[in-house]
Amino acid sequence: MSEKIKKATRHTNQNEGLIFEKSSPGKRAFELPPLDVPAVDPAKTLGDAYRRGGVDGFPEVSEIEVIRHFTRLSTWNFAIDLGMYPLGSCTMKYNPRVNEFVARLDGIATEHPYQPQDLSQGCLKVLQLLEKCLLEITGMDAITLQPAAGAQGELTGLLLIRAHHEKNGNPRKKVLIPDSAHGTNPATAVIAGYDVENIKSNADGQVDLEHLREQVTEDVAALMLTNPSTLGIFEQQVPQIAEILHAKGALLYMDGANMNALTGVTRPGDLGVDVMHLNLHKTFSTPHGGGGPGAGPVAMKKVLEPYLPTTRVCWEFWRAGAGAGVHFGVRAGGAAGDGRRGGERKLHPQGA
């Protein structure tokens, strides 16, 4: 083909105006069906304090103008259908459309935070199952699903570490961070009240163990490790790093932003990691439209479980006559195993 084909224009209109610019008095974008119930005077029923004739400044446009305006704007949205989200080493992973569908199911999308627990059994069961799966994947002992983003998860993890050291009589002063770590780690350490000290990488992009041994003192609270690192390299010496830290009473935090590379291959808890956060909107493809709300659960070893944020998902087994089942709920308190309770109460059977 000798002639070059010109690139097609992506949008129907690159310069869509404001909807207020289309407004003209008297236009209306809806038409209500005939009233099929007895007519009521709103002013008499509601009173003047709860009634007004219109909304000041609201655009007056036709139905077709509304449809065309917002459809044109929707073609400007960047989505997984158009390309990848360039966010560095923790690049947004592929979030399948089926997850968007699941997130919009009535039993999930219409749940309310203050809904009674008896009406939230399905969602509580999902949360409890999620906790169990994440603990198995990470090799950890306890978890909290409360952090709403990776950065919140980082801060939660460091506050758990601080609480642990304070309980032992010395909150310590420093957090060590390799030069290959995730960029948010130093900021998180400072917000948690620690001084930051850099750990250099060796020629292979690994943490320099000799340098680490020199820097780990009784003042060091933890080391924040990203694995694989921001260089895209798997840190091969995690057990040795953990051993050096633990010998001085310090803990090992792992940034789970790049957990995709480890999931199903190895478990951070088996390598000596004490606490880590996960990005469910990355590794586990939770819907994350427009850079919106993420999820940053924090998993930890038993040594940090007493300091978990409240409240936690729990469940209790019931037995009544020939029947039995499980009831899910939440309770305050950070410690005490997996949150199970026993009882003979008849509550909601599992699966109801």
N, C-alpha and C positions, 0 to 999 in steps of 0.2 A: 504494500500500500504506500504509494508515493506521497500523497497529501497528508499533512499532519492534521489530526482531529483536534479541534479546540476543546478545552476543558469545559464541561457543563457547569452552569452556575448552581451552587449548592442550595441556595434559598430562593423562595418565590419572591421575596421582597427583603432586600438587605437594609432598608431604611424605614422600618415600620414606625409610625408616629405613636404618640401617647393616645390612649383611648379617650382621654378628656378632649383631645383635639377633634374627635369625631362627634362630639356631643352637640345636639340641637334640642331646644325645648320641645317637649311633647312626644319625643321618640320613646318607644318602650320595647324591651327585649323579651317580654313574656306576655302571655295572655292566659288568665286563669279560666278553668272550666266553669260552667254555670253552678251556682250554689245549690247543693243537694240537701242542706239542713236549714232549719229555721234561721232567718237573718237576726243578727244581734247588733246593737249599737255599741261599737268599741268604746266610745267615750263614756257611755253610761256604765258599761261592764268593767272597764279597766280604770276609769278615772283619768282626768286630764294629765296627771303626773306621769302616767305610763303610756301616753299616746302622743304621736306627732304626725304631721301630715306628710313628711318626706324626710330625706337625708340630704342635708345641705352639702352642695359641692359634688354630689354623686353624678357621674356621667349619664346622660340620657341618649342611648343609642339603640339601634334596631338589633333584632336577633341575629341577622346575618352578619352585621358588623362585629358583634361580640365573637361569633364563631370564627370568622376570618382573622380577626385580630389575634386571638389567643392561639389559633392554629399556626399562624405565621411565627409567633414568638416561640412556639414549641419546636420549630425546625432549627432554632439557634442553639438549643440545648446540646451540650456535649455528652455523649453516652457511650457505653461499652460497644454499641453497634457501630460507632464511628471510629474508635481508636482506643489506645491504652491511656491510663492515667499516669503521667510521668511524675512519680513521687520518690525518685531516688532508689536506694537499695531495697526499700520496703514498698516497691511499686504496687499499686492497687491490683489485686489479683482478680481473676475473672469471676464475676458474680452472676450465676445463671438466672435466666428469666424466671425459672420455676420458683426460685427463692422469693422473687417479688410477688408471685402469686400466693405463696404460702403466707407471707407477711400480711397480705390483705384478707386472709380468711376471717370470717366473722368472729370466730372464737378467739382470735388474736388481736385483730385490728380494733375491735370494739371493747376490749378489756379496759377497765378503769383502775388506776392505782389504789383507790379506796374501796374497791369492790369487796364485798364480804368473801372470806376465804372459802366458804362452802360453795360459792358460785364461781370460784377460780381454780377448781381442782385440776382441770386440764392443763392450764398454763403452769401451775405449780409442779405438776408431774413432769412437764417438759423441762422446767428449770432443774429439777432434781436429777433427771436423766442426763441433762447436759453436764451438770457438775460431775456425775459419775464417769462420763465419757472423757471429759477433760483431765480428770485425775489419772485415768488409765493411760491416756496419751502422753502426759507429762511425767508420770512416775512420782507424783507428789501425794501428800497425805490429806490436805485440806484446801479449800478454795472459797473465794467470794466472787459473786457475779456482779457486785454493785458498781465498780468503776465503769463509767460510761464512755471511756476512750483509752487509748494506749497511754497517753500522758497521765491521765488520772490513775491508771494502773501502776505506772512507774512510781508516782508519789505515794500511793497506797503501800506499795512494797517497801519503800524506804522508811515510811512511818512505822511499819511493822518492825523493821530492823531497829529503828530508834527506840521503840517501846521495849523490845527485847533487851537492848543494852542498858536502858534506864532501869529496868527491873533488876539487872545484875549490878547496878550501882555506878555505871559509867557509860553515859550516852555516846562517848567518843567524839572525835572532831572531824575526821576526814573520810571521804569516799574516793577510792581510786577508780579512774576511768581510762581505759586504753585509748590511744589516738585513733583506733579504728572503730570506736563505738558509735552507736546511734546518736545523732546530734542533740536530741532532747535530754540525754542522760545528765550532762553537766548542769543544765537548768533545773532539772528535777532535784538533784542533790543539793543545790543552793537553796531552793525553796524549802526543802526538808531541814535546813539549818546546818548543812555540812560545808566544809571547805573541800574544794576539788583539787585532786592531784593527778597529773597525767602519767600514764604508763606507756612507754615507747614500744613500738613493734620491732621485731627483729627483721632480718633480710627476707624471711619467708612470709612476712605479714602476720606472724603469730605473736602473742604476748611474750615479751622477753622475760623469761622466768628468773634470771639472775637479777635483773633490774627490779622485778617484783619482790623478790626476797629482801632486797635492800630497803624497799619502801613500806613493807608491811610491818607496822609497829602496834603497840597497845592503843594508839590513838586512832587506828583505822577501823571504821565501822563495817565497811563492805567494799567490794569491787563490783562495778556494774559492767557486765560483759554482754556484747551483742554477738550472737552466734547463729548462722554465719555472720561475719562482720560486715561493716559498711563497705569493705573492700571486696565483698563477695567471696571471702575465703572462710572455710570451715576451721574453727579453732580446735586443733587436735589435742591440746594439752589441758582440757578442762579438769580432769581428775587431779592433775598435779597442781593446778591453780587453786582448786578447792582445798587441797591438803595444806598448801602454804598458808592460806587464809585461816583455816580452822585451827591450825597450830597456834595462832595468835588470838583466837577468839573472835575473829572477824567472819562475816558471812558473804556468800556469793550470790549476787543478784544477776539474773539473765533477762535481757531484753528480748522478748519473743516476737519482735516485728518480722523476723525472717524465718519463722517456725515452719514455713512451707517445706524448706529443705530438710528438716529433721523429722517431720511427722511420719510415723510408721517405720522410721529407720532406726532412731535411737530416742531415748527419753532423758531430758535434762536432769530429772531427779536421780537417775541411775548414775549420772556423771559427777554428782556431788553438788549440784545447784540447790540452794536453800529456798529461793523464792524467785518467781518470774511472773511476768504478765503475758497475756495472749491477746492478739488482735483478731477478734472473731470476724470483723469485717474484711480481714485480709486472708488469713489462713483458712478460715471456715466459711467464707463467702456469704456472710450476713449482708443483706441489702444495705447499701451505703450511698444512696443517690445524692448527687450534687455535693459530695464531700460532707454529707450530713452525719447524723449521730452514729457513732461507732460503738464498740463494746470492748472493754479491756479487763476481763477477769484476771484475778491474781491467784496463783496456786503456790502452795508452800509446804515445807516439811513441818512435822509436828512441833518442833521447837518454837515456831511462830504462831501456831494455831490459837493459843490463848488470847492473842491480840487482834483477832479477826474483827472487822467491822460488823456491827449488828444491822438489821436482823438477818437470820439465816433460814433457808428452806429446811423444814424437818418433816418427818412423817411418823405416823403411829399405826401399829397393827391392831385391829380389833377382831374380836370373836364373839359371836352371839348365837348360841344353839349350834346348828349345823353350818352356819354361815361364817365367813371371814372376809376381810378386805383390808385396804390401806387408805388412810386419810392423810392428805398433805396439808401443811400449814407453814407458818413462819414463827420464829421465836427470837427473843432477844438473847444476847450472850454469845461470846466468841468461841468458847472451848467446847469440850464434850463430844468428841468423836464425830459420828456421821449424822447426828441429829435425830436418831431414831428414839421413839418412846414406845413402851408397851401399854396394853390396856385391854379391857373387855368392853369398851364402849362401842355401840353400833353407830358408825359414821358412814362415810361414802365408800363403797367398795371400789377397788381399783378398776378403772375402765368405765365407770359409770359416768 
